[in-house]
Amino acid sequence: MKTLQNTNAWLPAIFEDLLKEGRIDAHTAKSATNRVNIIENENEFSLHVLAPGFSKISFTIEVEKDTLVIAGHNETAATAEKESLKFTRKEFAVKDFKRSFTLPETVDVEAIKATYKNGILAVSLPKMEEVAAKKKMVEIS
């Protein structure tokens, strides 16, 4: 009888099928730890990215075809590595991240805006006016 050398080796295989890119619309790079909330109303989608410790110039937001890519680069971490800072205690780190989201056709790419306040990067993805105007109440007789 064979015994497994690593008793936890089966765990990733269980979740592998569930986490394939085609099953969810938010694709996460392996280094990403930043959480995202996505909110939709009749006029827009809003992405709220949890990103404490960054400055607004640390972010890049790009749209290529139907994909929104949000990246954060921590200049302080890069400087610390270059200067070989020696920490007496280090309990947290602000790491670079990159997140990608597949956009629906209804998003007006030219009107995307973003703000950064209190550690939250808020990205507004307005819907095209024709789509927002299509909502109609139907009277029941």
Secondary structure, DSSP 8 states (H G I E B T S, - for coil): ----SSTTTHHHHHHHTTT-GGG-SEEE-TT----EEEEE-SSEEEEEEE-TT--GGGEEEEEETTEEEEEE--HHHHHHHHHT---S--------EEEEEE--TTB-GGG-EEEEETTEEEEEEEB-HHHHHT-------
